[in-house]
Amino acid sequence: MKHRHLPAFLVMAGAALNAGAQDASGIAIEPRMRVIVSAIGEGWRAPHDGSGNTALLLAAAPGYSVAQGGGVSGLPMVNGLGDERLKIRIDGMEITSACANHMNAPLSYIDPTQIGRIEVLAGVTPVSTGGDSIGGTLTVKSAAPAFATQDEHLVTSGKLTLSGRSNGEAVDAGLSASIASDRLSFGYSIAQARGHSYDDGDGRRVLASMYRSTNQSAVLALRGDGQRVTLRAGTQRIPYQGFPNQFMDMTGNDATFANLNWLSTFGWGELEANAYWQSTKHEMGFFTPERPGSMPMLTDGRNTGYAVKLTLPAGDAMRVRLGHELHTFRLGDVWPAVPGSMMMGPNTYINVNDGRRARVALFGEAETRHDARWTSLLGARWETVRMDAGTVQSYGSNMMNAADMAAAKAFNARDRRQRDGNLDLTALARFEADANTTYELAAARKSRSPNLYERYSWGRGTMAMTMTNWFGDGNGYVGDIGLKPETANTLAFTAHWHGGAADGWFVKLNPYYNRVSDYIDVDTLGQFNPYSSKSARGALLRFANHDARLYGANLSWRMPLAGALAFTGNAAYTRGKRADGGDLYHIMPTNALLALEHHSGAWTSQVDSKLVARKDHADARRLEPQTAGYALLNARTAYRLRKDVRLSAGVSNLLDRQYADPLGGVYLSGLKLQRGALQALPGYGRSFELGLTVAF
């Protein structure tokens, strides 16, 4: 057998103290919200494999993909749009990446073992689910607080979960417990994920891909007649996380949050309100001999906000939703001088000085059932976004810092205050032709203002520019204060044929077209050689507005076969082009997932194949590598030993195929030690997986 990790993994699994991992069947991926907008998934669940990367839980949904980062910091992509073009909320909180490389993306702040529900909406989303995004909405909810029935005095419950994979000797462990009466509930959860650097399909170590994270949270909930108040608070500690497709690694990420939610039902409707605060202290540098170096970078970020939403009946056939939101983000990003370095000193490099971004929103929407077959949704949202930042400085005034010194002087001389007014509109109609056929036609105008790094990163030296890069492409970036907001006009159609009960058959087809005005892309300023390797090329780029279009189609299905067998799967096709020519970055090539599922009593099994076409539509401006097509074979099974114990096992990339993920970016950590040409980041080789869930 080619793989060498199974024995060590078993030792780690047996010795784990904070054992736990999410039972994949315990995470509900909503096929649709209460409002009538279809999601990209149809009940798909990605099996939890011990990675601790929440973004991967949705990997089996059509049109959804993940741009690889660190072990717990993947960036979600929906129909070719990702990262901050998606609205991501965790228990109502909006968390902004406090890092020039987006290493602490929102989904990295919650472990898969702590999740109770994920709702995914693509493209045409209701205005009530959030603005400042053009690609869709991901709503992540922690496990709901448990309460006793009126007949019980106190009830206690808990869950101990553990999962892991052999490749990288990764373990994800979680423990949760609660005690509750019929009015009061208190719960606590802790989750830890860790892994070593993984191996590719040829058995070679992918350098600097190790990680470790710990997330803790406590919840206190009170309920009364028609009301519930929930207070959550927690911390995160990531002592290290390697990023093989970045020039830097994470050497620390400490975060704290508090989140208060009030849900109340009155005779005249429903009121939901929440307020939150979240603070992050983040550090980049180097921590492993797999990629040595010395260059500390410190970032502080703070998110605060609140949201209020009213749901009101307007007659028997209409519901009206009205809301108001505020979200503010403060950012400080400095690079302390390195003693003895002529380039990185003698001053502290100030990358972002007191960056401020404040967003205020008002929205309203009406959902109407016109008759037994027709339903509509109409909504409008207005947002005001204000941004500003203070003066900056370079490391020094010598010749090695001349470009940055001149750039800092020009930046400080400009007016940096910006104000955007953004209008979102949504219109959707659903027609239920018969008991087995539903059609939806939807149109939307969505807007997103630039983030602080897109407007206020200013360095023009090659080293400084390469430190602003959340794309994993090995290039360097500089911002533009005058960037305009993105505006996307989206048209989508969904045909849904279905029959039988929940385990019956369905076929769902969803073509879409998205025209984006002032899409934030890049202009080329020059080139350089990463790590001074003459065989490797990188681009120096400025963020710039350009019109673009994205279009494609998603297909998903389920077909029951003989006995307990079912043939399930999905396929996705996406293209992204700039109006002045050229392909957009991070567009997933045509791909499909074909699976055979078997359910029999306590057994659940699946064999699937992930098919990905060659990536030959690559972004030439970013020197994006083309990747070969590939097919991966996976097999998994689970057995419910009794009601409260579940065992699972599986193998990913069963044939140990060597491949490069089309969204993986470039292999920078390998280039640093090995030089030569810059290659696409290799994907994971064969990995054996085990899981255990015990409820008590």
C-alpha positions, -999 to 999 in steps of 0.1 A, spaced: 0 0 0 14 33 -11 1 55 18 22 56 50 0 74 75 -26 50 89 -8 36 120 2 71 133 -33 84 127 -48 55 148 -24 63 176 -35 100 176 -72 91 174 -69 68 204 -49 93 225 -69 124 218 -81 140 250 -105 166 236 -121 140 213 -149 151 190 -161 156 155 -193 165 139 -217 137 129 -223 148 93 -259 136 95 -264 161 123 -257 191 101 -288 203 81 -281 221 48 -313 239 41 -328 232 7 -345 266 10 -352 292 36 -387 302 47 -386 327 19 -391 312 -15 -356 314 -30 -340 281 -40 -306 271 -26 -278 256 -46 -280 223 -26 -308 197 -25 -301 181 9 -264 174 1 -241 168 30 -203 166 27 -190 139 51 -168 153 78 -133 141 73 -114 155 103 -100 186 86 -118 211 108 -124 232 77 -161 244 78 -160 256 42 -157 220 31 -190 209 46 -208 222 15 -183 208 -10 -209 184 -25 -234 212 -34 -237 220 -72 -220 254 -80 -201 255 -47 -164 251 -45 -136 260 -21 -104 280 -28 -77 264 -6 -60 283 21 -48 270 54 -61 238 70 -92 256 86 -93 287 63 -108 277 30 -126 304 10 -161 295 -2 -170 301 -39 -205 301 -53 -211 302 -91 -177 318 -96 -180 345 -69 -164 340 -35 -148 354 -3 -162 389 4 -185 387 -26 -206 363 -4 -225 374 26 -214 351 54 -231 353 88 -224 331 119 -253 333 143 -261 367 129 -226 381 132 -208 396 103 -170 390 106 -145 406 83 -111 392 75 -86 411 96 -56 401 74 -41 412 42 -42 375 31 -77 368 45 -62 340 65 -89 345 92 -119 343 68 -154 342 85 -159 304 83 -126 298 101 -141 311 133 -164 281 139 -155 244 139 -177 219 120 -184 201 153 -202 233 166 -225 238 137 -262 230 138 -274 243 104 -261 259 72 -284 277 48 -269 285 13 -285 308 -12 -269 316 -45 -271 347 -68 -306 360 -65 -311 363 -27 -337 381 -7 -328 416 5 -336 404 40 -307 380 40 -280 407 37 -264 432 13 -229 443 5 -225 411 -15 -231 400 -51 -226 362 -51 -250 348 -25 -255 342 12 -242 316 36 -259 316 70 -242 294 96 -260 286 129 -246 270 160 -264 241 176 -296 255 191 -299 256 228 -318 227 243 -347 231 268 -366 206 290 -403 200 285 -428 214 310 -430 179 326 -393 178 334 -373 197 361 -338 196 347 -324 177 317 -287 173 308 -273 163 274 -239 161 257 -221 149 227 -185 136 223 -173 134 187 -141 125 170 -130 122 134 -97 121 116 -79 113 84 -46 96 79 -31 120 54 -16 147 75 -26 128 106 -54 152 111 -79 150 140 -110 171 147 -123 167 182 -153 183 199 -172 181 232 -205 198 241 -227 197 271 -258 214 284 -282 216 313 -316 231 310 -350 236 325 -381 244 305 -372 282 308 -334 283 311 -306 266 292 -269 267 296 -244 250 272 -207 248 265 -187 235 236 -150 231 228 -135 219 195 -99 214 185 -86 206 150 -50 199 142 -30 183 114 5 180 100 15 188 64 -3 166 40 10 144 11 1 146 -25 -8 116 -47 29 109 -54 36 106 -16 55 140 -15 50 163 15 32 196 7 53 219 28 40 243 54 4 230 54 1 221 91 -24 238 114 -39 238 149 -70 256 162 -92 256 193 -127 271 195 -147 275 227 -182 289 232 -208 292 259 -245 298 254 -271 311 279 -308 311 267 -340 321 283 -375 315 269 -409 326 278 -443 329 262 -435 336 226 -400 349 234 -364 337 235 -332 355 244 -299 339 236 -264 351 247 -234 335 231 -198 342 240 -166 325 229 -129 325 220 -107 312 193 -70 303 195 -49 294 165 -13 292 175 -2 283 139 -15 276 104 5 271 73 -5 285 40 15 268 12 0 291 -15 9 323 4 42 341 10 34 341 48 20 318 74 -3 324 104 17 325 136 -13 335 158 -50 343 157 -67 351 190 -104 361 188 -132 369 213 -169 374 206 -202 382 223 -235 379 206 -270 386 219 -302 376 201 -338 383 209 -367 365 190 -402 374 199 -437 365 185 -465 389 190 -501 390 179 -491 415 151 -460 395 139 -424 385 147 -395 406 159 -359 394 157 -330 415 169 -293 408 176 -262 427 186 -226 415 185 -190 424 191 -160 405 179 -123 412 182 -93 396 165 -55 399 172 -37 383 142 -1 377 135 17 365 103 53 353 101 71 319 98 70 291 124 83 259 107 117 247 92 96 237 62 96 274 54 120 295 75 121 333 77 116 363 100 91 390 92 64 398 118 31 413 107 5 423 133 -32 430 126 -60 440 150 -96 439 138 -129 447 155 -164 440 143 -195 455 160 -231 456 148 -267 450 152 -297 440 131 -335 443 136 -361 426 115 -399 427 116 -421 401 99 -457 413 95 -487 396 80 -506 418 55 -538 400 50 -540 362 45 -517 360 15 -488 384 21 -459 387 46 -439 418 48 -404 420 62 -388 453 73 -353 457 87 -324 479 97 -287 469 101 -255 485 112 -220 469 108 -187 486 116 -152 473 111 -120 488 125 -86 477 113 -50 483 122 -22 465 103 15 471 111 48 453 103 74 458 131 110 464 121 133 434 119 165 440 138 196 440 116 176 442 83 183 470 59 151 465 40 127 459 69 136 487 92 144 509 111 107 520 113 75 501 117 58 497 84 22 510 87 1 491 62 -34 503 74 -37 529 100 -70 530 118 -90 518 88 -127 523 93 -156 508 74 -192 515 85 -223 502 68 -259 513 75 -288 495 58 -326 497 55 -347 470 37 -382 459 30 -397 430 11 -431 414 4 -437 377 -1 -472 371 -17 -492 339 -25 -514 350 -53 -532 317 -57 -526 280 -53 -499 281 -80 -483 315 -81 -460 331 -55 -439 362 -57 -411 380 -38 -403 417 -42 -377 435 -21 -355 466 -20 -325 475 2 -305 507 6 -271 509 22 -247 536 29 -210 526 33 -184 550 47 -147 543 47 -116 561 59 -80 555 70 -51 574 86 -16 583 74 10 555 68 48 551 67 74 528 51 101 509 68 127 535 61 141 561 37 170 542 21 172 532 -15 158 498 -8 126 515 4 124 543 -21 93 530 -39 74 526 -7 86 559 7 73 577 -24 40 557 -23 35 566 14 40 603 6 15 602 -22 -11 582 -2 -9 606 28 -15 636 5 -48 622 -8 -83 626 7 -90 591 19 -127 595 30 -151 576 8 -189 572 8 -209 548 -13 -247 546 -17 -258 511 -28 -292 499 -40 -302 462 -40 -334 450 -57 -349 415 -59 -379 401 -78 -388 365 -80 -419 345 -92 -426 309 -85 -451 288 -105 -462 254 -92 -473 237 -124 -484 205 -107 -476 184 -77 -443 173 -94 -431 205 -112 -420 239 -100 -405 268 -120 -388 299 -107 -377 330 -125 -357 355 -106 -339 388 -112 -317 409 -88 -295 439 -86 -268 434 -59 -240 457 -48 -207 454 -29 -184 482 -18 -146 476 -18 -129 463 14 -103 483 33 -74 465 16 -88 470 -19 -89 508 -13 -61 515 12 -32 491 6 -6 515 -8 30 499 -9 47 499 -43 78 479 -34 77 443 -47 79 429 -12 52 452 2 28 444 -27 32 406 -23 21 409 13 -14 420 2 -28 388 -15 -58 367 -5 -59 349 -39 -31 323 -34 -17 333 -68 19 344 -59 13 380 -71 15 414 -55 -13 439 -52 -18 476 -45 -51 493 -38 -69 523 -53 -88 548 -30 -111 557 -59 -125 522 -65 -162 521 -73 -187 496 -57 -195 465 -77 -230 462 -91 -243 428 -103 -275 423 -124 -284 387 -122 -311 367 -140 -317 331 -130 -342 303 -138 -349 271 -119 -368 241 -130 -375 215 -103 -391 182 -111 -397 159 -82 -418 130 -69 -422 107 -40 -415 115 -4 -382 130 10 -363 100 -4 -380 102 -38 -366 113 -71 -358 148 -82 -341 167 -110 -332 203 -106 -317 226 -133 -306 262 -126 -291 283 -154 -280 319 -145 -265 350 -161 -247 377 -141 -235 410 -155 -213 429 -131 -205 466 -136 -173 478 -120 -162 443 -110 -131 448 -89 -104 430 -109 -68 442 -117 -46 461 -140 -10 449 -146 18 472 -134 48 449 -139 64 415 -132 89 400 -108 106 367 -99 92 352 -67 120 342 -43 144 355 -70 138 323 -89 145 331 -126 122 302 -137 92 316 -117 71 347 -127 48 368 -106 27 398 -115 25 432 -98 -12 443 -100 -34 472 -90 -70 467 -81 -92 483 -108 -128 484 -119 -138 465 -150 -171 453 -163 -175 415 -163 -200 387 -169 -205 353 -154 -228 326 -166 -234 289 -162 -258 262 -150 -261 238 -121 -278 204 -123 -286 181 -94 -306 148 -92 -316 118 -72 -329 86 -88 -339 56 -66 -328 23 -80 -335 -13 -71 -339 -19 -34 -321 6 -11 -299 20 -38 -300 55 -52 -281 72 -80 -274 108 -69 -252 136 -82 -247 170 -96 -229 189 -123 -218 225 -126 -206 247 -155 -193 283 -149 -176 308 -171 -163 343 -161 -151 369 -187 -141 405 -185 -158 428 -209 -125 440 -224 -113 404 -229 -97 377 -207 -109 352 -182 -117 359 -145 -97 344 -117 -108 314 -96 -134 301 -120 -140 264 -114 -139 243 -146 -168 220 -155 -172 194 -128 -196 166 -117 -202 144 -87 -216 109 -94 -226 88 -64 -243 55 -55 -260 56 -21 -272 27 -1 -294 28 30 -303 -4 49 -313 -3 85 -284 11 106 -260 11 76 -255 41 53 -229 38 25 -218 58 -5 -193 54 -34 -188 86 -54 -165 100 -81 -156 136 -84 -149 145 -121 -132 178 -129 -124 190 -164 -91 206 -175 -88 242 -165 -79 259 -198 -97 292 -192 -72 308 -168 -66 344 -159 -36 355 -179 -32 388 -160 -27 369 -128 -6 342 -145 -31 316 -132 -18 281 -139 -38 257 -161 -45 224 -145 -52 190 -159 -85 172 -156 -89 145 -130 -113 120 -114 -112 111 -77 -129 80 -63 -142 80 -27 -160 55 -5 -176 59 29 -198 40 52 -215 47 86 -232 24 111 -255 35 139 -246 11 167 -275 23 187 -295 55 189 -267 76 205 -236 60 189 -225 63 153 -193 49 137 -180 60 103 -152 51 80 -140 60 45 -113 66 21 -108 97 -1 -89 96 -34 -89 58 -32 -67 54 -62 -41 79 -49 -43 101 -80 -19 130 -84 -37 162 -93 -38 199 -88 -69 216 -75 -80 243 -101 -87 267 -72 -56 258 -51 -34 286 -65 4 282 -66 28 262 -45 49 290 -29 62 271 1 76 245 -23 92 272 -45 110 288 -16 130 257 -7 132 240 -40 133 270 -65 127 261 -101 94 269 -118 62 279 -100 37 250 -100 0 247 -92 -6 236 -56 -9 198 -54 -41 182 -40 -45 156 -13 -34 120 -19 -52 90 -5 -65 94 30 -82 69 53 -109 84 76 -125 73 108 -153 89 129 -171 84 161 -201 103 176 -215 95 211 -245 114 225 -253 112 262 
